[in-house]
Amino acid sequence: MNHNDLENISLLLDDIPKKWEKFADIVLLPNSAFKNIHWKLIICNDFWLNICNSLGVKRLARLGEIVGEKRESTVEILVGEDDWVIRKESGIKYGYNLTQCMFSSGNINERRRMGEVIPKDDIIVDLFCGIGYYTLPILVKSQAKHVYSCEWNINAIRALKYNLKINNVEGRCTIYEGDNRTTTRDLINIADRVLLGLLPTAEKSYDIALSCLKKSGGVLHLHGLAPANDYQKLVLDTTNILENLDSSYKVKNININRIKSYAPHWDHLVLDIEIDEA
């Protein structure tokens, strides 16, 4: 073995993924895994099968980017043909097609929190429910009266219907299929809480969220991005926008919840915004 061979082996070893997701019978590799040019002469069907065998799974996939307005997945299946998976988290089952729908494992604490902070008999509007990321913890773990879940991605809607049924909570949820700028016309002044779980920003839906709140006010759970060293910028900007949108409401208080790092020097936050009558 010559010096060049040793050097190539060293490059390959350094490029092996240090982490991955494993659940059920599948492993999800990071987006960058095994894409270095040095792997081209090595990768074949047996290569992927050997990874499956070494990790004790039957299927292997590689994460991709989340694309488009409908937040669609671009996961690549490397071993196996079926892309349907079921994740089990905090006693809740999430079924979905991983090549069609996204799932952020980094939001686990926020999903758990949503099941803990909802008071008994609250009515919730989830404006961007997806496969039920926050709808399901609320229904399974809290005594919320009802959740109105809005979604326009047909693949996510199919998964949501399955998940409501498999978790035995379909009786307390109504799905509004389509663009929430239209479907929420039936949800005016009914909600104690509104979820805005859209990144990088849900600003175009702030007016919809306010219109769904009861006239007496309520709480917005708003996802957004902020500089890692300046969370107050998001707080102040959001407060100004909300109070200028509807003068009948005022922002009473905002609690900041850090979810995770989103990009270098940027964090994913959830603001719990208490809204009162002006």
C-alpha positions as CSV (number, residue, x, y, z in Angstrom):
1,M,0.0,0.0,0.0
2,N,1.6,3.3,-1.1
3,H,1.4,6.7,0.3
4,N,-1.5,7.8,-2.0
5,D,-3.5,4.8,-1.0
6,L,-3.1,5.7,2.7
7,E,-4.0,9.3,2.0
8,N,-7.2,8.2,0.2
9,I,-8.2,5.9,3.0
10,S,-7.6,8.7,5.5
11,L,-9.9,11.0,3.5
12,L,-12.6,8.4,3.4
13,L,-12.4,7.7,7.1
14,D,-12.6,11.4,7.9
15,D,-15.7,11.8,5.7
16,I,-17.8,9.0,7.3
17,P,-20.9,10.5,9.0
18,K,-20.6,11.0,12.7
19,K,-24.3,10.8,13.3
20,W,-27.6,9.7,11.7
21,E,-31.2,9.0,12.6
22,K,-32.3,5.5,13.3
23,F,-35.9,4.4,14.0
24,A,-38.1,1.4,13.1
25,D,-36.2,-0.4,10.3
26,I,-34.6,2.6,8.7
27,V,-31.5,4.8,9.0
28,L,-31.6,8.4,7.7
29,L,-28.1,9.6,6.7
30,P,-27.2,13.3,6.7
31,N,-27.7,15.2,3.5
32,S,-23.9,15.4,2.9
33,A,-23.2,11.7,3.6
34,F,-21.0,9.9,1.1
35,K,-21.2,12.7,-1.5
36,N,-17.5,13.5,-1.6
37,I,-15.8,12.7,-4.9
38,H,-13.6,10.2,-3.2
39,W,-16.5,7.8,-2.7
40,K,-17.4,7.5,-6.4
41,L,-15.2,4.5,-7.2
42,I,-16.4,2.7,-4.1
43,I,-20.2,3.2,-4.0
44,C,-22.4,0.4,-5.4
45,N,-25.5,-1.5,-4.3
46,D,-23.4,-3.7,-2.0
47,F,-21.9,-0.6,-0.4
48,W,-25.4,0.6,0.8
49,L,-26.4,-3.0,1.8
50,N,-23.3,-3.3,3.9
51,I,-24.2,-0.1,5.7
52,C,-27.7,-1.5,6.4
53,N,-26.3,-4.7,7.7
54,S,-23.8,-3.0,10.0
55,L,-26.5,-0.7,11.5
56,G,-29.0,-3.5,11.8
57,V,-31.7,-2.1,9.5
58,K,-33.5,-3.1,6.3
59,R,-33.9,0.4,4.7
60,L,-31.5,3.3,4.1
61,A,-32.2,6.8,3.0
62,R,-30.3,10.1,2.8
63,L,-31.8,13.4,3.9
64,G,-32.3,16.2,1.3
65,E,-33.4,19.9,1.4
66,I,-36.9,21.0,2.3
67,V,-38.2,22.7,-0.9
68,G,-41.1,24.9,-2.0
69,E,-44.0,26.7,-0.4
70,K,-45.5,23.3,0.7
71,R,-42.3,22.3,2.6
72,E,-41.9,19.1,0.6
73,S,-39.1,16.5,1.4
74,T,-36.4,15.5,-1.0
75,V,-35.2,12.4,0.9
76,E,-33.4,9.9,-1.3
77,I,-34.1,6.2,-0.8
78,L,-30.9,4.2,-1.0
79,V,-32.0,0.7,0.1
80,G,-35.6,-0.4,-0.1
81,E,-38.6,0.7,-2.1
82,D,-41.3,1.7,0.5
83,D,-40.9,5.2,1.8
84,W,-43.7,4.9,4.5
85,V,-42.3,5.2,8.0
86,I,-43.8,5.5,11.5
87,R,-41.9,7.4,14.2
88,K,-42.8,6.8,17.8
89,E,-42.1,9.8,20.1
90,S,-43.4,10.5,23.6
91,G,-46.1,7.9,23.2
92,I,-47.3,9.4,19.9
93,K,-47.1,7.7,16.4
94,Y,-46.3,9.8,13.4
95,G,-46.7,8.1,10.1
96,Y,-45.7,9.7,6.8
97,N,-44.0,9.2,3.4
98,L,-40.5,10.4,4.1
99,T,-39.8,11.3,0.4
100,Q,-42.9,13.5,0.4
101,C,-43.2,15.1,3.9
102,M,-40.7,16.6,6.2
103,F,-40.0,15.7,9.9
104,S,-37.6,17.7,12.1
105,S,-36.3,15.5,14.8
106,G,-34.7,18.6,16.4
107,N,-38.1,20.0,17.3
108,I,-38.8,17.1,19.8
109,N,-38.8,19.3,22.9
110,E,-41.3,21.8,21.3
111,R,-43.6,19.0,20.3
112,R,-43.5,17.7,23.9
113,R,-44.0,21.2,25.3
114,M,-47.1,21.7,23.2
115,G,-48.7,18.7,24.8
116,E,-48.0,20.2,28.2
117,V,-48.9,23.9,28.0
118,I,-52.5,23.7,26.6
119,P,-55.2,24.3,29.3
120,K,-58.2,22.1,29.6
121,D,-61.0,22.9,27.1
122,D,-58.9,25.3,24.9
123,I,-59.8,25.5,21.3
124,I,-56.8,25.5,19.0
125,V,-56.2,26.6,15.4
126,D,-53.0,25.1,13.9
127,L,-52.4,27.1,10.7
128,F,-49.6,24.9,9.3
129,C,-50.2,21.5,10.8
130,G,-48.3,19.3,8.4
131,I,-48.6,15.6,9.4
132,G,-49.7,16.7,12.9
133,Y,-46.3,17.8,14.4
134,Y,-48.0,19.9,17.1
135,T,-51.7,18.9,16.5
136,L,-51.0,15.4,17.7
137,P,-49.2,16.2,21.0
138,I,-51.9,18.6,21.9
139,L,-54.7,16.1,21.2
140,V,-52.9,13.1,22.8
141,K,-51.3,14.8,25.8
142,S,-53.7,17.6,26.8
143,Q,-57.4,18.0,27.4
144,A,-57.9,20.6,24.6
145,K,-61.5,20.7,23.5
146,H,-60.8,20.8,19.8
147,V,-58.1,21.4,17.2
148,Y,-58.7,22.9,13.8
149,S,-55.8,21.8,11.6
150,C,-55.0,23.7,8.4
151,E,-52.8,22.2,5.6
152,W,-52.5,22.4,1.9
153,N,-50.0,19.7,1.1
154,I,-52.1,16.7,0.0
155,N,-49.3,14.2,1.1
156,A,-49.2,15.7,4.5
157,I,-53.0,15.7,4.8
158,R,-53.1,12.0,4.0
159,A,-50.6,11.3,6.7
160,L,-52.4,13.5,9.2
161,K,-55.7,11.6,8.7
162,Y,-53.8,8.3,9.3
163,N,-52.1,9.7,12.4
164,L,-55.3,11.1,13.9
165,K,-56.9,7.6,13.5
166,I,-53.9,5.6,14.8
167,N,-53.6,7.8,17.9
168,N,-57.3,7.6,18.5
169,V,-57.9,11.4,18.5
170,E,-59.8,12.0,15.2
171,G,-63.0,12.9,17.1
172,R,-61.4,16.1,18.5
173,C,-59.8,17.4,15.3
174,T,-61.2,19.0,12.1
175,I,-59.0,19.2,9.1
176,Y,-59.2,22.3,6.8
177,E,-57.7,21.3,3.5
178,G,-56.3,24.0,1.3
179,D,-54.9,27.5,1.6
180,N,-55.5,28.8,5.1
181,R,-56.0,32.3,3.7
182,T,-59.3,31.0,2.4
183,T,-60.2,28.1,4.7
184,T,-60.0,30.1,7.9
185,R,-62.9,32.3,6.9
186,D,-65.0,29.7,8.9
187,L,-62.7,30.0,12.0
188,I,-63.2,33.7,12.9
189,N,-63.0,34.5,16.6
190,I,-63.1,30.9,17.8
191,A,-59.6,30.1,19.1
192,D,-58.0,30.4,22.5
193,R,-54.6,29.7,20.8
194,V,-53.2,29.8,17.3
195,L,-50.1,27.9,16.2
196,L,-47.9,29.5,13.4
197,G,-45.3,26.7,12.9
198,L,-43.8,28.0,9.6
199,L,-40.1,28.8,9.0
200,P,-38.4,31.0,8.1
201,T,-41.4,33.3,8.9
202,A,-45.2,33.1,9.1
203,E,-45.5,36.9,8.8
204,K,-48.0,36.7,5.9
205,S,-50.3,34.8,8.2
206,Y,-50.2,37.1,11.3
207,D,-53.5,38.7,10.2
208,I,-55.1,35.3,9.8
209,A,-54.0,34.3,13.3
210,L,-55.5,37.4,14.9
211,S,-58.7,36.9,13.1
212,C,-59.0,33.4,14.5
213,L,-58.5,34.5,18.1
214,K,-61.5,35.1,20.3
215,K,-62.5,38.7,20.7
216,S,-61.2,38.6,24.3
217,G,-57.7,37.6,23.1
218,G,-55.6,34.5,23.5
219,V,-52.1,33.2,22.8
220,L,-50.1,32.9,19.5
221,H,-47.4,30.2,19.4
222,L,-45.2,31.7,16.7
223,H,-42.1,30.1,15.2
224,G,-39.4,32.4,13.8
225,L,-35.7,33.0,13.3
226,A,-33.6,35.4,15.3
227,P,-29.9,36.3,15.5
228,A,-28.3,34.1,18.1
229,N,-27.1,37.2,20.0
230,D,-30.3,39.3,19.7
231,Y,-33.6,37.6,20.4
232,Q,-35.3,40.9,21.2
233,K,-35.2,41.9,17.5
234,L,-37.8,39.2,16.7
235,V,-39.8,40.1,19.8
236,L,-39.9,43.9,18.9
237,D,-40.5,43.4,15.2
238,T,-43.3,40.9,15.9
239,T,-45.0,43.1,18.5
240,N,-45.0,46.1,16.1
241,I,-46.4,44.1,13.2
242,L,-49.2,42.5,15.3
243,E,-50.3,45.8,16.9
244,N,-50.3,47.6,13.6
245,L,-52.4,44.9,11.9
246,D,-55.3,45.0,14.3
247,S,-55.8,47.9,16.7
248,S,-58.5,46.0,18.7
249,Y,-55.7,43.8,20.1
250,K,-52.5,44.5,22.1
251,V,-49.5,42.4,23.0
252,K,-49.6,41.8,26.7
253,N,-46.5,39.5,27.1
254,I,-44.1,37.4,25.1
255,N,-42.2,34.4,26.4
256,I,-39.2,33.2,24.4
257,N,-38.5,29.5,23.8
258,R,-35.3,28.5,22.0
259,I,-35.8,25.4,19.9
260,K,-32.4,24.8,18.2
261,S,-29.7,26.4,16.1
262,Y,-31.0,26.9,12.6
263,A,-28.0,28.2,10.8
264,P,-24.6,29.8,11.8
265,H,-25.5,32.7,14.2
266,W,-29.2,32.1,13.8
267,D,-31.6,30.3,16.2
268,H,-35.1,28.8,15.8
269,L,-37.4,30.3,18.4
270,V,-41.0,30.0,19.4
271,L,-42.6,33.1,20.9
272,D,-45.6,32.5,23.2
273,I,-47.5,35.8,22.6
274,E,-50.3,36.7,25.0
275,I,-52.8,38.9,23.2
276,D,-55.4,41.0,25.0
277,E,-58.2,43.3,23.9
278,A,-56.9,46.8,23.4
